[in-house]
Amino acid sequence: MTVTDMRTAVTSAGVPTQARSAGDGAPGAADVLAAVRALAADLADVEPQRVVAKALAGLPAGAGRADLDRLLIHTAAELIGEEPQYSRLAARLLAAGIDEEVRAQGVGSFTDSVALGHAEGLVGDAALAFVTAHAARLDAAVDPDNNRRFEYFGLRTVYDRYLLRHPETRQVVETPQYWLLRVACGLSRTPEEAVGFYRLMSSLAYLPSSPTLFNSGTRHTQMSSCYLVDSPRDELGSIYERYAQVAQLSKFAGGIGISWSRVRSRGALIRGTNGHSNGIVPWLRTLDASVAAVNQGGRRKGAACVYLEPWHPDIEEFLQLRDNTGEDARRTHNLNLANWIPDEFMRRVDADETWSLIDPNEMPELVDLWGEEFDAAYRRAEADGRYVRQVKARDLYGKMMRTLAQTGNGWMTFKDASNRTCNQTAAGDVVHLSNLCTEIIEVCSDGETAVCNLGSVNLARHLDGDAGVDWEKLRETVRTAVTFLDRVIDINYYPSDQAAASNPRWRPVGLGLMGLQDVFFARKLPFDSPEAKELSTRISEEIYLTALETSCDLAKEAGPHPAYPQTRAAQGKLQPDLWGVTPTQTARWAALRERVGVHGLRNSLLIAIAPTATIASIAGCYECIEPQVSNLFKRETLSGEFLQINNALVQALKARGLWTAEVREEIKRSEGSVQGVAALPADVRELFRTAWELPQRALIDLAAARSPYIDQSQSLNLFLASPTIGKLSSMYRYAWASGLKTTYYLRSRPATRIQQATVSVPGQLQLNGTSHGLGGDPEIAPLVAVDDALIPAAAVDADAVACSLENPESCEACQ
C-alpha cells in the first residue's frame, strides 16, 4: 500500500483490510487507525481518524514507519491547544515509540535495562547487585499502563532529559517505568521498599528533585539539589579554594548559593602589598566564567547565586552585575544575585535614615551576627566612624528595586527572619545565605557546606472524589517521601569535603509541594479568597506535622541527628512556637512534642518549598505554590512549538457549553487571559485569573500564613507586568513586614504583552494615584523618593521572563 492509498483509506468510509504496505515494513492504514483508536479509547473528545488522516496527509512519499510515528505524535500535539485530551494521546504515542526504541536494543525487561546500563558504564554496581538479587519481583512490578498518566510535555521532558542513553548510539536504554523503578532501587533496602516507592512515583503523587531522578542507581549518586557555601575568607587562598568547591559541586548537578560578604571592598588597603583592593567584582567575574564552563555533566547549565549583605561598600556595583548596559568587564551574565538584608536596613528605609557602608576587613564580625547583636555592633561601628561612606537607606533600597525590575535578579532575602526561625541556630551557628532558588535556610561555615535533598508532593493527586483533600493519602505520601529523602543522605556522593562534613551531621531535607493551583481549581476557590488561604495553611500544617512525626520515628530507630542538641527542637521549640501561632491539630502536636522529647528528630530541617518547574511538568500539575501565569502556553520541545491550554478552564467551559472555537480564538488573542472574554461568566473569569491579574498581596499573605509550618523557606515569585519603583518598594517592604524569610524572582512581561496583562482587580491598593498591586492596606506607603515611571519591559533580562514560566522544561535552576 502506498502513502496515497493509506491517506485515501483512512479518510474514506471503509477501512482497508491490508495489514502492511509493501517494502518498508510500515503498518497499513487499518493498523495505524486501530492502534490510535486503542490508545484513545478512554479519551472521549479525541478523534483518532482525524489524527491519522492529518498525519498521513503530511507524510512524504517513501517515508517509513519511524517517520509516521513521529508525525502522529506531532499531529496529536498540535491539537492540544484545541482539546487538552490530545496531550494524553500524544504522550501515549510517544511512550509506544520509546518502548520500541528500548526493545530494539535487546531490552525486554527491567533487569535487561539495568544490565545494559551497567555494561555501558551508566548504572552503578550496587544498583545492579540489588536488581539481580530481586529480578523476578522487580520485573513483575513494572506497570506500563502507568505511562497513561503522563501528559505529552511531561513525558517529552522525561525522554529528552532523564532517561539513560547509550553512550555511543544515544538511544535510550530504559523506558519511563524502568527509569522510575531504577530510581527507587537506588534508594531502597528491600524489594518491597523499591516497589512501594516506584508505585508512588509512577502515580505522579510525589517526585524527588532532578538530581535524584538523574543519578539514583547510577555510578555517580550525587542526588542533592542544593549547596550553600559560606563566603571565602578575605584571603587569596580561601577565594581560590571556593572556586574549586563550586566547580566540583556544579559538575554533579548541584545548584549553588554562595556568600561573598567577607571579602574586602574596592579601595580597601591590602597591608601585605601596601596596595588597594579591586573589590569583589573581579572575583565574581572569575566565578561567573567558572559557572558557565562547568555545565552539570552536560545536562544542565551550571547555576549559582551570590549573596551580599547591604552594608558591604561594593553593594552598588554588585547590584549592577546583571545590567545589560555599562562596562561588560564589570558584568556577570551567568550569576544570579541576592541581597541578604538585616532588619536594621529595612527599619532605616522605613524611617528614611542614613545607612553606613562598612568594609568587612574593618568589621569582619558583622557577617556572623544577626538580630540585636548585629544591631548593636553595627551602630557601634557607626558611632566610632568605622564606615567607608554613608548613603540614604531609601536611595540604596531604590537601587535594589531598579535591579529587580530590570533584571528580575537581586532577590530580597532577610537575614534576621531566617536566623530567628531556623531550628539550627539555637547554639550560635549562623545562616549566612540561602540557596540558588531561595527556599533553603541552613547554617554553614568555612568548614561546612550546607546541603539539601528535595522532593515535592503533587497535591493534585491527593484529591478525593468530591474534590476534597484526601488527608490520609497525603499523610502516607509524606511519610514515604521523608523516609526516602533521609535515605539520600547516607547514599549520596558528596563532591566536597565541606558538604560531606555538614550533611550527615545536620541531616536536613526539603520536602515541598506542587499543584496548589490545581487544588484551588478543583475546589473552585479563587487564589486570593479567604478559603484558599485557609486550605493552603491547613495543607502546610498537615505536611509539616506528618514530616515531624516521621522524623521522630526515624530517630527512634536510628537515633537523632548528631547535631540535635544544638537545635531549637531540643529546647522544646518547634516552628509554630517560633512564630507564636497555635496549630489546629492540638492533640497530635501535643503527642508529637512528648515523643520528640524522648527520641529527638532524625532531621534538623524538613520542609522547603522549591520551584518545581521541571518535575511539575512531568507530573502534569502547576508549579509549587504559584498561581498559573497564563491560561494558554506555548511549549517548546525538540520537535517543535505547541500550544497548551488550561485543562481546568476547558472542563469548566465544556460544562457550561462555552468551549467554542470563538472563545478559543479570543483567549489566544488575549494571550491566555480570560478577563476580556465577554462570553464568560464573572465567576469563571475570577477563578481563572492569572498571576499577572491577581493582587500580589494575596501571594504574600498565603506565603506568610503557611510560614509557621515551613522550617526552611519557600521560593516565592512575585509578578508585575509593569514594574515601577513605587510598586516594588511597597511590595517588598510588605513581604519583610509579613515575616517572610525570602523572596525569589520578580517576574515581568515584554512590552508587547503589557497591555493585555493589565486587569483591574477590585481592592487593589492605590497610593498617590498608582496601583501597587497589593490590595487593601492603607498603611503601606511608597518608601522611595525616586522616579516612579514605568521601567521599560524591554530592559528586563530575558532569562527572568522565560525561566519557569512558559517553558518550564527548559528551566536550568530548580527541581
N, C-alpha and C positions, 0 to 999 in steps of 0.2 A: 504493500500500500504506500502510495506517495504522500508527501505532505499535503498536497492539494486534495487527495482523496480523503485524508483524515479530517481536514477542515470541513469539507462538504458533509462528511458523515456526521460529525458532531452537531452541526447546525441544522441537519435535516430531521425530519420527524422520526425516522427509523435509524437505529444504530447498527452498523455493520457487524457481521459475525466474525470477520477475520481477526485473529488474535495478534498477529505481528505484521509489521511491514518488512519488506524484503531488504536484505543487505546489511543493515546496521544494528540489528537487534533491538531497535526502538519499539515500544509497545504500540499496538494498534489503537484506533480511536476508542473502541469499546473498552479496552483495558484501561486506558487513561481515564475515561469518564467514570468507569466503575470504581477505580481507585480513589478518585477525588470525591465521589459520592460517599464512599465508605468513610473517608476521613471527616466529611462534613455531616455525617448522619445526625448528630445532635445539635447542629448549628442551623436553626430554623430559618434564619434570614440570609443564608448564603445560597447562591445559585451556582452549583458546580458546573453546569453546562456553559454558563457564561464565562467562567474562568477558563475552562478548557478551550472553548471557541476562540476567546481573545488571545490565549497563548499560542494556539496553532496559527492564528492569523499573522502573528509576528515571527513565526518560525521560518528561517531561511531554508531554501532547498538544500538537501544534503545534510541537514542538521541531525545529530544523533540524540540518543537518549539523555545524555548529560545536559545537552543544550535545552531539551524540552523540560527537564526537571527544573533547571534554573529559571526558565521563562515562566513556568507555572507558579513558582514561588514569587517571582517579581510581579506577576499579574495579580495574584491574590493580595500582595502587599499594597499595590496601587489602589485597591478598592477599600482600604481600611478607612480612609477619610470619609467615605460614603456610608460604610457599615462596619462597625468595630468587630463584628464576628469574623470578618475576613482575616483579622490578625491571628486568630486561633488556627484557621485553615492554613495560612502561610507558615505558621510555626510547625504544624504537623507535617506539611510537605518538606520543610527544612529538616525536621527530625528524621524523616524517612531517608532523605539524602545523606545525612550524617551516618545513619546506620549502615547504608550501603558502602560508604567510604571506609568505615571501620572494618566491615566484613571482607572487603576486597583485599585486606592485608592479612587474611587468615585468622582474624579475631572473631570467635563465635561465642565468647562468654566473658564475664568479668575477669576471671582468673587468666584467660588468654591475654586480655588487655594489659593486666598488670605485669604478666611475664614479658610481653613485648616491650612495655615501657621500661622494665628493668634491664632487658638486654640492650636497649638503646641508651642506657645511662640516665634515664629520666626518673624512674621510681627507685626509692631507697631500699636498702637491704631489709630493714625492719618491716617495712610495709609488705615486701614480697614474702617474707617468712610468715607474717601474720595471715596473709591471704592464702598462702599454700597450706597452712595448717588447718584452715577452716573453709576450704574451697567449696565443698558441696553446699554448706549453709549459706555462704555469701552469694554464690551463683544463683541459688534459689530465691534469694531476697530481691533480686533486681526486678523491677516492675516497669517495663517500657511504657505502660499506659500513663505513668506519671508525667510523661512528656506532654500530654494533652493539657496540662495546667499552664504551660508556657504561653505567653503572648509572643508574637513574632520578634519584636525588637529585643525582648529579653533573651530569647533563645539565640538570636543572631549575635548578641554580645557574648554569650557563652561560647558559641562556636568560634568567633573571631579572636577571643582573648583568653579563655580559660582552659579549654581542652588541651591536653598534652599533644604535641605534634612530633612526628618523626623528624629527627634532626636533619635528614637529607631530603626526603620527599616532601616534607612539610604537610603531609596528610595527617589528620587527627587519628590518634590510636585509641581513643576512648569515646564512647557515647556520652550524652549528658547524664544518664543514670549511672554509668560506670564512674564518671567523674565524681559525682556526689558520694558514691559508695567508697571510692578511693580516699576522699577527704575524711569520711567517717572512720575508715580503717586506720588512717594515720593518727587518729586521736583516741582510739579505743583499746581497751584491755581484753575484752571478750567479744566473741561474735555477736552475742545478744546486744551488747552496747552499740556495736557498729551498725547493726540492722536497725535498732531503735533510732539512732541519730540520723542514719540515712533516710528513714521514713519521715522524720521531722523535716529535714531539709528538702526532700523531694516533694513534700506537701506545700513548700514555699511559705510555711508558717514562721520559719526562722532561718536566717543565713548568717554565717560568720563573715567577717570582712574579707576583702580581696586577697591580702597576703596569705591568709589561711586557705582560701579557696585555690589560690595559685599553688601553694607549696606543701600542704599537708600530704604526707605519704611520699614525697619526692626525696631526692638526695640532699636538698638544701631546705631544711624545715624551718625557715625563717617565717614565722606566722604572725608576728606582731605588726600592728598598724602604725604605732606612734612612738616617737622618741623625743624626749625633752632634754636638751643639752644645756647645761649651765654655761654662762658666759666664760670665755677664756680669761685667765688671769691677765693682768696688764704686763705681759712679758712675751717676748718673741717666741720662745719655745712652746709656751702654752697655746698661742694662737695657731701655730702650725700643727700641734697635736690635735686641735679641734678640726682643722681641715681634714686630717686623716680619718678622724672618727666619723665625720659627716659623710665622707666618701664611702666608707665601709657600710654605714647604715643605709645610705641611699642605694648602694649596689644591690641590696637584698630587699628592695621594695618598701623601705620604711619612709613614712612621711615625718619630717623633722621640724621641730621647733628649737630655736637656739637664741639665747640672750647674748647681747653684746654690750651690756651696761657697765661692765667692769673696765673696759678698755678706754684709755685716756682720750681726751678730745683734741681737736685740731688746735695747734698752737701751744699745747702743754709742753713744759720743759722735760727733756729726756736727760736726766742727770749723767748717765753713763757716757754720753757723747757731747753734752752741753749744746745739743741741738733742740729742735722743736718738732713735735709730733705732727704728722699729716692727718691725724684724726681717724675716725672709723671707716670713712668711705672707701679708701683704697683697699682696706682689708675685706670689706664687704664685696667689692668688685671681684676680688680673687675667689671669695666664697661663691659668688654668683656664677663664675666660669666653671667652678668645680661641680656645682649642682647641675649645670647644663650638660657637662661631659659624662657624668655618671647617671645613666638613664634607667636605673632599676631593672637591670638584666635584659634590657631591650624591650620590656613590656610596657612600661610607663615612663614618662619623663620624670627625672628627679625633681623633687619638690621640697622646699624648705621655707620657713617663715622666721624672720629675725625680729626679736622683741627688744625694745629700748624704753627705758624709763624717761619721763619728760623733763627731769631735771638735768639730763646729760646735755652739755653745751653744744653737741652736734645734732641736737634733735631737729632743728630746722632743715639742715642738709639731709638728714635721714628721711624726712617727710617728702623730699623731692626725688628720692631714688627711683621711683617708678614713673616720673613725669615723661611725657613724650616729647618735651621740648627741653632746651638747655644743653649744656655741655655733656655729650654722651660719655665722656671719660668719668663722669661723676653720676652715672646711672646704672642701675642693676635691673635688668629686664626679666630675670627669672626668679628672683627672690620675692616672696611676699613679705609684707611689713605689718607690724602690730605695735601699738602703744601699750605699755604696761603701767597703768595710771594709779597713783596713790590717791586716797580720798582728799588729802591736803590740796592737791592740784584742783580737784573739782570744787572744793569749797572756795578756793580763791577765784575760780571762774565765776561762781555764783555771786561772790562779793565784789567782783571787778577789782581785784587787788593785783599787786606785783608778784611775779614768780621769778625765783632766782635759779640760775643755771650754774651747777656746781660740778667741777671736774672730779671724776671718780678717783683720780690719783690723789686728790686733796681730801676726799671723804669716802674712802672705799667701803666703809661700814654701811652706807645708805642702801646698798643692794640687798643686804641681809636683814634689813629692818622693815617692819610694817606696823600699821596701826599707831598707837600712841607713842611707841618707841621711835618710829620713823619721824613722826611729827616733831617730837622734842629734839631729836638730833638735827633735823633739817632746819628748824627755827634757830637752834643754837649756832649752826654754821652761818646762817644769815647774819645773826647778831654779831658774830666775830668777823664778818666781812670776807668769808672764805668762798665767795662766789666769783665766777668769771664775769658774768654780766647779769642784768635783770631785764625782764620783758613784762609786758602786760599779760596776765594769765589769759585774758579773753582773746588777745591777739594770737597767742600760740594755739589756743583752742580753735580759733577760726582757721588757722593753717591746717590743723588736723582735719577739720570738716572739709576744707577745699581738697585735700588729698583724697579723702573718701569719695567725694563727689566726682573727681576727675579720673580716679583710677579704680575705685571700689576697694582699694587697699588702705593700709594704715588703720587696721581694725582696732576698735576700742575695747580693751580688756582691763579689768580692775583688780589691782594688786591686793588691796586690803580685804575686799569681799572674798577673794579667792583664798587668802590665808586664814581669814576669820572662820570660814565654814569648812575648811579642809580637815578631814579626820587625821591626817598625817602630821599636823603642825602643833600637837599638844606639848612636845618636849623640846621645842626650839628649832626644829627643822623648818625650812622656808620654801614656799613655792615661788620660783623666780620667773616663771613664764607659763604660757600654755603651749599647745602644740600647733601643728600646721593648720588644723581646722577649728581650733579654739574650744574643743569640748573636753580636753584632758587637763586636769588640775592635780599635779603631783609634785612632791618635793624632789629636788635634785641638788647636786653639789659637784664640786670638781671631781670627786671620786665616784659619783653615782649618776648615771644617765637614766632618767625615768623612762619606763616602758609601759605600753598598754596594749592589750589584745581586745579587739572589738567584735561585736556581733549585734544584730538587730532583730527584734521581734516584729513580724508583719501583722499589725493589728487587723488588717483587712481579712485575715484568715482566722480571726478569733471572734467572729460574729455568729450568733445562733440564728435559728430560722426566722425570728422576729426582728432581726437587725439589732438585737441587744448584744452586749459583750458576753461571751462565754467565759466567765471568770475562772472556772475550774480548768478549762483548757489553757487559759492564759497562765495560770499558776504552774501547770505541768510543763509548759514550754519554757518558762523562766527557770524552773528547777533544772531542766536538761541543759539549757543554754549556759547557766552559771557553772555547772559541773564541767562542761567541755571548755569553756573559757579558762577556767582554773587549770585544766589539764594541759593547755598550751604552755603554761609557764614552765612545766617540767620537761616537756619535749622540745621546746623551742631552741633554735640555733641563735645565739647572740653574737652579732657582728663586732661587738666591742667589749672590752673587759669591764668598762663602767656600766654597761647595760646588764651584763651578767652579775655584777655585784648588787644591783638595785632590785631587779625584778623578783628573784626568789626571796628577798628579804621582806618586801612590802606586799607582794602578790596582788597587785591591783588588776582589776578587769574593768571593761567598759561595755556594759550591756545597754543597748539603746533600743529605739523603736522606729518604725516607719509605718506609713499607711494611716496616720491620724486623719488626714483629709478624707480618705475612703470611708472611715467610720462616720465622720460627720455627714457625708453624702448619704450613707445608708440610713442614718438616723434623721435625715432631713434637718440638720442643725446648721444654720449659718455660722461661719467661722468665728464671728465676733459676738455670738449670742451668749448670755449667761449660762445656758445649759451646756454649751460646748466647753466653756471654761471649767465648769464643774466636772464634766465627764473626763476631760483631759487630766485634771488633777487627780481624780479617782483612779484612773488607769496608772498614772505615775506612782501613786501610793501603793497600789497593788504590786506593781513590778518591783519597787524598791523593798517592800516588806518581804515578798517572797524570796528575793535575792539574798536578803539578810538571813532569813531562815535557812536557806540552802547553804550559805557560807558557814553558818553556825553548825549545821550538820556535818559539813566537811571538816570543820575544826574538831568536832567530837571524834571523828575518825582518824585524822592525821595530825591534829594539833593546830593551834593558831599560828598565823604567820610570825616569823621571828621578831618583827618589829612591833608586834601587837601592844606590848607595854607602853610604847611611845605614842599611842593613838588616843584620840578623844573617846573612842568607844570603850577603851579600857578604864576610862574615868566615868563610864555610865552615860556618856553623851552621844546620842545618835543624831542624824541630820535634822529631824524636826525640832530637836531641842536647841540646835544652833540657830534656828530661825524663829524660835518662840511660837510655834504653832502646835495645835492639838490635832493629831490624826483622827480619822473617823473610826478605824477598827481598833478601838482601845484595848479590847481583851486580847487580841492577837499581839499587839505591841507589848502589852504587859508580860505576856508569856515569853515573848522573844527576849525582852530585857533580862528576865530571870535566867534564861538559858545562856545568853551571851555572858552574863556574869559568871557562869560556871565554866563554859567551854571556850569563850572568846570567839574570834572570827578568823576564818582562813584567809580572808582577803581584806586589805585595808580600804579598798575602794571598789565599788561595784557598778555604778550607773554613770554612763556618759552618752549623751545623745549626739551621735556623729552625723554628718551629712551622708546620705546613703544613695548618692546618685546612681552608682553602677548596680549595687545589689537590689535597689528598689526597682530598677528597670528589669532585672532578672526576675524578681518576684511579681512584677506586674502591678505595683502599687505606687502611691505618691510618696515622695521623699520625706523621710523622718517626720518632723513636726510641722512641716511647711504647708501653707495653702498652695493650691495649684497656681501656677504662673500664667496659664492660658487654658482655654478650652480646646485649643487646636495647636498641635505641634508639628513642626517639620522635623522628621527624624532622618539623620544621615547614617548610612551604613556603607560598607564596602561595595554593595551592589546598587547604590543609588540613594535618592532622597524620596521620602514618602510622607504623606500627611497622616496624622493620627488624631482622633478626636476623643474628647472626654466621654468614656463609656457610660458613666453615671448620668451625664446630661442626655445622652442619646436615649437611655432607658426611660428617663423622666419624660422626655418629649414623645417617645413612642406611646407611653401610657396615656398621653393626652391627645394623641393623634396629630402631633405637631412636628414630627420628624419628616419634613418635606424637603424637596430639592430647593425650594425658595429659601427656607430657613437655613439650610446648609450653606448656600451661597452667601447669605447675609452674614453668617458667622465668619466665613472666610474673608469677606470684605472688611469685617471689623477686626481681623487678625486675632480671633479667638475670644473676643469679648461678646457677651450676650446682652449687655446693658442697653444697646441701641436697637435691639430686635423687638420691634413693637408688637409682633405677634405673640410674644411670650408673656405669660402672667407675671405679676410682680414678685410672687413668692419664688418662682423659678429664677428670675434674674437676681434676687437677693441671695439665694443659695449658691448660685454658680458665679459669684463674683471672683475675680482673680486676685492674686497678691497685690497687683497694682491698684486695685479698686477697693481694697479693704483699708480701714483706718489702721495705721501702723501701731497705734496704741494697743489694739487688740492682740497683736503678735507679742508685744512686750508684756502685756498683762497675763496672757496664757503662760508665757515663759516664767514670769515671776511666781505665778500660782503653783506651778509644778516644781519650782526650785527646792522647796524643803524636802523633796523626795529624790533629789539628784545630788549625789555626794561628789561628783566631779562637775561637769558643766554641760552646756548644750550649744551646738552650732546654730546660732540664731542669725539668719539673714534678714535684712530689712530692705524694703522695696519702695523706691520713689522714682516715678517716671521722670519727674522734672525736679531734680535736687537743687535746693538753694541753701546758702549758708544758714539762713534763719531756720528753715525746716530742720536741717540736720542738727543744729546746736540744741534745739529743744528736744528732738527725738533722743539723742544720745544722753543728754542730761537726764531725761526721764528714765532711760534704761539704767543709768547709775543710781538714781534715787530709788528705783524699784528693787535695788539689791542684786541685780544681775552680776554674775562674775565675768561674763564675756559676751561679746557680740562677734559676728563674722562679717561677711561681705555686705557692702551696700550695693544693692542691685539697681542699675539704671537702665534706660532704654534708648536706642538710637533715635535721633531727631525725627526721622520719618515716621516713627511709631508713637511719638508722644501724644499727638492729638487724639488718637483712638484710645489711648490709655487713661486719659483724664476723665474721671467719672465723679460726679458729685455724690458724696456719701453723707447721709444725714448724721449730724452730730460731730462733723469734723471741726476741729479747733481753728478758729480764726484769730490771728494775732496781727495787729497792725495791717489788717486787710489781706494777710497772707495765710493760706491754709497750711497748717503744719502737719496734717495727716495723722494726728494723734487721736483726736476726738474727745472733746468734753471736759478738759481740765483747765479752768481759767487761771489756775495758779502758775501754769508754766508760761514763761515769758521768753522772748528772744534774748539770748545771752551775749551775742557777739555783735558789736557795733561795726560791722564791715559790710561790704557790698552784698546785698541780698538778691541780686539779679540771678536769673536762671543761668546755671553753669551749662554751657553747651554740651549736649549729649554726645556730639561728635568728638569731644575731647576725652570721653570716657574710655578707659582701657577695654579693648575688645575682649580680653580674657575675662574681665569681670562680668561682661554681659553674657558671654557664651557658656561659661563654666556652670554645669549642673542645672541649667535652665531648660533649654530646648533640645539639648543633645547630651543627656546625662551619660550616655555610653562612652562619650569622649572625655569625661572628667578624669583628670590625672591625679587628683589630690586627696581623694577620700575613699569611702567604702565602695 
